[in-house]
């Protein structure tokens, strides 16, 4: 029984640390969360403009995201984040990793 639990935990760990590239859907989710984070720290009157300006570039942003090697840990953090504070922590952690 312990071996089964260990195997399940090891598989989960390997999956969460996977270095495979993000899919287009995953990148779309990530970009949406990054935009949510950006507008959370902007004045309210700039939010609509910012969202509209990035909506035009979304396909290009998704393509660039798919092409680069984004940490899966960053994607997992961002996809679970539901408030500006948690989003900020994800962005800051990723920034430290990319130094």
OpenMM code with the backbone's topology and positions (N, CA, C; nanometers):
from openmm import Vec3, app, unit

residues = "UNK UNK UNK UNK UNK UNK UNK UNK UNK UNK UNK UNK UNK UNK UNK UNK UNK UNK UNK UNK UNK UNK UNK UNK UNK UNK UNK UNK UNK UNK UNK UNK UNK UNK UNK UNK UNK UNK UNK UNK UNK UNK UNK UNK UNK UNK UNK UNK UNK UNK UNK UNK UNK UNK UNK UNK UNK UNK UNK UNK UNK UNK UNK UNK UNK UNK UNK UNK UNK UNK UNK UNK UNK UNK UNK UNK UNK UNK UNK UNK UNK UNK UNK UNK UNK UNK UNK UNK UNK UNK UNK UNK UNK UNK UNK UNK UNK UNK UNK".split()
positions = [
    Vec3(0.0816, -0.1193, 0.0000),
    Vec3(0.0000, 0.0000, 0.0000),
    Vec3(0.0864, 0.1263, 0.0000),
    Vec3(0.1933, 0.1264, 0.0808),
    Vec3(0.2834, 0.2412, 0.0853),
    Vec3(0.3464, 0.2658, -0.0513),
    Vec3(0.3763, 0.1573, -0.1237),
    Vec3(0.4376, 0.1715, -0.2554),
    Vec3(0.3411, 0.2385, -0.3533),
    Vec3(0.2138, 0.2050, -0.3444),
    Vec3(0.1138, 0.2652, -0.4323),
    Vec3(0.1018, 0.4149, -0.4029),
    Vec3(0.0971, 0.4507, -0.2755),
    Vec3(0.0875, 0.5917, -0.2374),
    Vec3(0.2121, 0.6673, -0.2829),
    Vec3(0.3288, 0.6087, -0.2614),
    Vec3(0.4534, 0.6717, -0.3041),
    Vec3(0.4550, 0.6903, -0.4559),
    Vec3(0.4137, 0.5879, -0.5294),
    Vec3(0.4110, 0.5971, -0.6756),
    Vec3(0.3164, 0.7071, -0.7217),
    Vec3(0.2002, 0.7189, -0.6583),
    Vec3(0.1033, 0.8222, -0.6947),
    Vec3(0.1596, 0.9612, -0.6666),
    Vec3(0.2234, 0.9774, -0.5511),
    Vec3(0.2838, 1.1064, -0.5176),
    Vec3(0.3972, 1.1416, -0.6131),
    Vec3(0.4794, 1.0441, -0.6459),
    Vec3(0.5906, 1.0675, -0.7382),
    Vec3(0.5390, 1.1066, -0.8763),
    Vec3(0.4345, 1.0387, -0.9221),
    Vec3(0.3765, 1.0714, -1.0519),
    Vec3(0.3189, 1.2130, -1.0510),
    Vec3(0.2507, 1.2497, -0.9439),
    Vec3(0.1967, 1.3851, -0.9325),
    Vec3(0.3062, 1.4892, -0.9336),
    Vec3(0.4139, 1.4630, -0.8628),
    Vec3(0.5260, 1.5561, -0.8582),
    Vec3(0.5901, 1.5704, -0.9956),
    Vec3(0.6124, 1.4601, -1.0639),
    Vec3(0.6728, 1.4654, -1.1967),
    Vec3(0.5825, 1.5389, -1.2950),
    Vec3(0.4545, 1.5173, -1.2855),
    Vec3(0.3604, 1.5838, -1.3747),
    Vec3(0.3580, 1.7332, -1.3495),
    Vec3(0.3585, 1.7738, -1.2236),
    Vec3(0.3519, 1.9167, -1.1921),
    Vec3(0.4806, 1.9892, -1.2269),
    Vec3(0.5908, 1.9193, -1.2341),
    Vec3(0.7186, 1.9822, -1.2666),
    Vec3(0.7578, 1.9587, -1.4119),
    Vec3(0.6657, 1.9141, -1.4900),
    Vec3(0.6926, 1.8817, -1.6292),
    Vec3(0.7520, 2.0008, -1.7026),
    Vec3(0.8439, 1.9732, -1.7924),
    Vec3(0.9047, 2.0807, -1.8696),
    Vec3(0.8408, 2.0915, -2.0080),
    Vec3(0.7337, 2.0160, -2.0330),
    Vec3(0.6699, 2.0255, -2.1640),
    Vec3(0.6105, 2.1645, -2.1806),
    Vec3(0.6060, 2.2090, -2.3049),
    Vec3(0.5533, 2.3417, -2.3336),
    Vec3(0.4047, 2.3473, -2.3026),
    Vec3(0.3580, 2.4670, -2.2759),
    Vec3(0.2163, 2.4873, -2.2499),
    Vec3(0.1391, 2.4798, -2.3817),
    Vec3(0.0155, 2.4328, -2.3753),
    Vec3(-0.0710, 2.4283, -2.4928),
    Vec3(-0.1270, 2.5683, -2.5187),
    Vec3(-0.1916, 2.5856, -2.6328),
    Vec3(-0.2529, 2.7149, -2.6648),
    Vec3(-0.3612, 2.7493, -2.5628),
    Vec3(-0.4399, 2.6510, -2.5204),
    Vec3(-0.5429, 2.6767, -2.4192),
    Vec3(-0.4805, 2.7182, -2.2863),
    Vec3(-0.3740, 2.6495, -2.2461),
    Vec3(-0.3065, 2.6841, -2.1211),
    Vec3(-0.2477, 2.8251, -2.1302),
    Vec3(-0.1888, 2.8575, -2.2447),
    Vec3(-0.1332, 2.9911, -2.2634),
    Vec3(-0.2429, 3.0964, -2.2601),
    Vec3(-0.3585, 3.0668, -2.3183),
    Vec3(-0.4706, 3.1603, -2.3134),
    Vec3(-0.5131, 3.1877, -2.1708),
    Vec3(-0.5206, 3.0819, -2.0906),
    Vec3(-0.5556, 3.0973, -1.9485),
    Vec3(-0.4514, 3.1830, -1.8779),
    Vec3(-0.3251, 3.1556, -1.9050),
    Vec3(-0.2160, 3.2298, -1.8431),
    Vec3(-0.2213, 3.3773, -1.8815),
    Vec3(-0.2438, 3.4063, -2.0079),
    Vec3(-0.2501, 3.5448, -2.0548),
    Vec3(-0.3683, 3.6173, -1.9913),
    Vec3(-0.4825, 3.5494, -1.9833),
    Vec3(-0.5988, 3.6109, -1.9176),
    Vec3(-0.5683, 3.6462, -1.7732),
    Vec3(-0.5010, 3.5568, -1.7030),
    Vec3(-0.4664, 3.5836, -1.5629),
    Vec3(-0.3652, 3.6976, -1.5524),
    Vec3(-0.2682, 3.7023, -1.6449),
    Vec3(-0.1703, 3.8108, -1.6427),
    Vec3(-0.2386, 3.9448, -1.6675),
    Vec3(-0.3364, 3.9474, -1.7580),
    Vec3(-0.4122, 4.0702, -1.7824),
    Vec3(-0.4936, 4.1071, -1.6593),
    Vec3(-0.5563, 4.0085, -1.5958),
    Vec3(-0.6302, 4.0348, -1.4718),
    Vec3(-0.5391, 4.0968, -1.3667),
    Vec3(-0.4177, 4.0439, -1.3556),
    Vec3(-0.3225, 4.0990, -1.2589),
    Vec3(-0.2883, 4.2434, -1.2947),
    Vec3(-0.2603, 4.2683, -1.4218),
    Vec3(-0.2215, 4.4036, -1.4639),
    Vec3(-0.3320, 4.5042, -1.4348),
    Vec3(-0.4564, 4.4694, -1.4669),
    Vec3(-0.5650, 4.5654, -1.4440),
    Vec3(-0.5970, 4.5816, -1.2955),
    Vec3(-0.5597, 4.4832, -1.2149),
    Vec3(-0.5863, 4.4947, -1.0714),
    Vec3(-0.5040, 4.6050, -1.0060),
    Vec3(-0.3950, 4.6450, -1.0693),
    Vec3(-0.3092, 4.7503, -1.0133),
    Vec3(-0.3202, 4.8812, -1.0924),
    Vec3(-0.4162, 4.8886, -1.1848),
    Vec3(-0.4365, 5.0087, -1.2671),
    Vec3(-0.5534, 5.0906, -1.2146),
    Vec3(-0.5544, 5.2172, -1.2507),
    Vec3(-0.6735, 5.2970, -1.2208),
    Vec3(-0.7925, 5.2398, -1.2989),
    Vec3(-0.9120, 5.2438, -1.2426),
    Vec3(-1.0292, 5.1844, -1.3080),
    Vec3(-1.0560, 5.2361, -1.4497),
    Vec3(-1.0253, 5.3630, -1.4757),
    Vec3(-1.0530, 5.4169, -1.6088),
    Vec3(-0.9589, 5.3631, -1.7166),
    Vec3(-0.8500, 5.2993, -1.6794),
    Vec3(-0.7559, 5.2431, -1.7766),
    Vec3(-0.7863, 5.0971, -1.8089),
    Vec3(-0.8700, 5.0336, -1.7293),
    Vec3(-0.8954, 4.8899, -1.7453),
    Vec3(-0.9535, 4.8545, -1.8817),
    Vec3(-1.0588, 4.9242, -1.9244),
    Vec3(-1.1210, 4.8923, -2.0531),
    Vec3(-1.0223, 4.9077, -2.1685),
    Vec3(-0.9474, 5.0175, -2.1675),
    Vec3(-0.8489, 5.0410, -2.2727),
    Vec3(-0.7454, 4.9283, -2.2755),
    Vec3(-0.6953, 4.8903, -2.1585),
    Vec3(-0.5920, 4.7879, -2.1506),
    Vec3(-0.6441, 4.6536, -2.2022),
    Vec3(-0.7622, 4.6153, -2.1585),
    Vec3(-0.8208, 4.4885, -2.2036),
    Vec3(-0.8438, 4.4881, -2.3544),
    Vec3(-0.8962, 4.5976, -2.4087),
    Vec3(-0.9208, 4.6051, -2.5529),
    Vec3(-0.7909, 4.6017, -2.6322),
    Vec3(-0.6900, 4.6723, -2.5857),
    Vec3(-0.5632, 4.6756, -2.6596),
    Vec3(-0.4961, 4.5386, -2.6600),
    Vec3(-0.5138, 4.4617, -2.5548),
    Vec3(-0.4532, 4.3280, -2.5516),
    Vec3(-0.5401, 4.2228, -2.6189),
    Vec3(-0.6671, 4.2486, -2.6320),
    Vec3(-0.7549, 4.1556, -2.7042),
    Vec3(-0.7116, 4.1473, -2.8503),
    Vec3(-0.6690, 4.2588, -2.9070),
    Vec3(-0.6228, 4.2610, -3.0456),
    Vec3(-0.4947, 4.1796, -3.0642),
    Vec3(-0.4119, 4.1730, -2.9617),
    Vec3(-0.2826, 4.1032, -2.9690),
    Vec3(-0.2878, 3.9622, -2.9117),
    Vec3(-0.4041, 3.9170, -2.8685),
    Vec3(-0.4134, 3.7904, -2.7951),
    Vec3(-0.3572, 3.6721, -2.8731),
    Vec3(-0.3916, 3.6606, -3.0008),
    Vec3(-0.3435, 3.5465, -3.0809),
    Vec3(-0.1912, 3.5461, -3.0869),
    Vec3(-0.1315, 3.6642, -3.1028),
    Vec3(0.0149, 3.6747, -3.1074),
    Vec3(0.0759, 3.6397, -2.9720),
    Vec3(0.0127, 3.6863, -2.8643),
    Vec3(0.0616, 3.6551, -2.7298),
    Vec3(0.0544, 3.5047, -2.7016),
    Vec3(-0.0535, 3.4412, -2.7448),
    Vec3(-0.0672, 3.2957, -2.7254),
    Vec3(0.0415, 3.2232, -2.8037),
    Vec3(0.0656, 3.2636, -2.9276),
    Vec3(0.1688, 3.1989, -3.0103),
    Vec3(0.3069, 3.2121, -2.9464),
    Vec3(0.3380, 3.3295, -2.8941),
    Vec3(0.4677, 3.3501, -2.8278),
    Vec3(0.4790, 3.2652, -2.7015),
    Vec3(0.3701, 3.2556, -2.6272),
    Vec3(0.3689, 3.1751, -2.5047),
    Vec3(0.3927, 3.0280, -2.5367),
    Vec3(0.3273, 2.9781, -2.6410),
    Vec3(0.3434, 2.8374, -2.6791),
    Vec3(0.4876, 2.8102, -2.7204),
    Vec3(0.5500, 2.9065, -2.7871),
    Vec3(0.6859, 2.8883, -2.8377),
    Vec3(0.7927, 2.8903, -2.7277),
    Vec3(0.7685, 2.9657, -2.6202),
    Vec3(0.8717, 2.9753, -2.5157),
    Vec3(0.8494, 2.8680, -2.4095),
    Vec3(0.9488, 2.8471, -2.3322),
    Vec3(0.9419, 2.7448, -2.2275),
    Vec3(0.9037, 2.8116, -2.0955),
    Vec3(0.7742, 2.8174, -2.0696),
    Vec3(0.7228, 2.8765, -1.9469),
    Vec3(0.7185, 2.7685, -1.8399),
    Vec3(0.7589, 2.8034, -1.7198),
    Vec3(0.7563, 2.7061, -1.6105),
    Vec3(0.6127, 2.6611, -1.5841),
    Vec3(0.5938, 2.5339, -1.5780),
    Vec3(0.4611, 2.4787, -1.5487),
    Vec3(0.4179, 2.5206, -1.4077),
    Vec3(0.5143, 2.5373, -1.3189),
    Vec3(0.4820, 2.5811, -1.1835),
    Vec3(0.4163, 2.7195, -1.1870),
    Vec3(0.4645, 2.8057, -1.2751),
    Vec3(0.4057, 2.9389, -1.2905),
    Vec3(0.2633, 2.9266, -1.3437),
    Vec3(0.2437, 2.8448, -1.4442),
    Vec3(0.1092, 2.8241, -1.4992),
    Vec3(0.0146, 2.7724, -1.3915),
    Vec3(0.0593, 2.6732, -1.3149),
    Vec3(-0.0254, 2.6161, -1.2096),
    Vec3(-0.0614, 2.7213, -1.1049),
    Vec3(0.0360, 2.8017, -1.0682),
    Vec3(0.0122, 2.9074, -0.9699),
    Vec3(-0.0892, 3.0075, -1.0235),
    Vec3(-0.0687, 3.0544, -1.1451),
    Vec3(-0.1572, 3.1543, -1.2036),
    Vec3(-0.2977, 3.1000, -1.2263),
    Vec3(-0.3084, 2.9754, -1.2677),
    Vec3(-0.4421, 2.9217, -1.2968),
    Vec3(-0.5241, 2.9018, -1.1697),
    Vec3(-0.4584, 2.8867, -1.0557),
    Vec3(-0.5297, 2.8709, -0.9291),
    Vec3(-0.5558, 3.0040, -0.8591),
    Vec3(-0.4844, 3.1082, -0.8974),
    Vec3(-0.4952, 3.2380, -0.8303),
    Vec3(-0.6305, 3.3024, -0.8578),
    Vec3(-0.6920, 3.3544, -0.7526),
    Vec3(-0.8240, 3.4159, -0.7652),
    Vec3(-0.8301, 3.5596, -0.7164),
    Vec3(-0.7179, 3.6141, -0.6714),
    Vec3(-0.7194, 3.7512, -0.6219),
    Vec3(-0.5867, 3.8192, -0.6571),
    Vec3(-0.5848, 3.9519, -0.6601),
    Vec3(-0.4633, 4.0242, -0.6989),
    Vec3(-0.3397, 3.9888, -0.6158),
    Vec3(-0.3584, 3.9648, -0.4874),
    Vec3(-0.2451, 3.9318, -0.4011),
    Vec3(-0.1787, 3.8007, -0.4434),
    Vec3(-0.2593, 3.6999, -0.4709),
    Vec3(-0.2055, 3.5705, -0.5127),
    Vec3(-0.1449, 3.5808, -0.6521),
    Vec3(-0.2100, 3.6537, -0.7420),
    Vec3(-0.1546, 3.6743, -0.8762),
    Vec3(-0.0184, 3.7423, -0.8672),
    Vec3(-0.0096, 3.8448, -0.7816),
    Vec3(0.1168, 3.9171, -0.7633),
    Vec3(0.2271, 3.8230, -0.7153),
    Vec3(0.1944, 3.7338, -0.6213),
    Vec3(0.2932, 3.6392, -0.5705),
    Vec3(0.3432, 3.5479, -0.6832),
    Vec3(0.2529, 3.5001, -0.7674),
    Vec3(0.2916, 3.4147, -0.8799),
    Vec3(0.3872, 3.4885, -0.9736),
    Vec3(0.3522, 3.6128, -1.0071),
    Vec3(0.4347, 3.6927, -1.0986),
    Vec3(0.5720, 3.7190, -1.0373),
    Vec3(0.5755, 3.7535, -0.9097),
    Vec3(0.7033, 3.7808, -0.8432),
    Vec3(0.7897, 3.6549, -0.8360),
    Vec3(0.7306, 3.5421, -0.8035),
    Vec3(0.8063, 3.4165, -0.7982),
    Vec3(0.8642, 3.3821, -0.9344),
    Vec3(0.7860, 3.4006, -1.0402),
    Vec3(0.8340, 3.3719, -1.1760),
    Vec3(0.9458, 3.4662, -1.2141),
    Vec3(0.9328, 3.5930, -1.1770),
    Vec3(1.0383, 3.6893, -1.2051),
    Vec3(1.1695, 3.6518, -1.1394),
    Vec3(1.1636, 3.5999, -1.0164),
    Vec3(1.2860, 3.5558, -0.9467),
    Vec3(1.3471, 3.4340, -1.0172),
    Vec3(1.2644, 3.3467, -1.0695),
    Vec3(1.3141, 3.2265, -1.1380),
    Vec3(1.3840, 3.2613, -1.2682),
    Vec3(1.3406, 3.3689, -1.3332),
    Vec3(1.3948, 3.4050, -1.4647),
    Vec3(1.5166, 3.4953, -1.4567),
    Vec3(1.5648, 3.5252, -1.3375),
    Vec3(1.6843, 3.6102, -1.3237),
    Vec3(1.8089, 3.5348, -1.3574),
] * unit.nanometer
topology = app.Topology()
chain = topology.addChain("A")
for resn in residues:
    res = topology.addResidue(resn, chain)
    for name in ("N", "CA", "C"):
        topology.addAtom(name, app.Element.getBySymbol(name[0]), res)
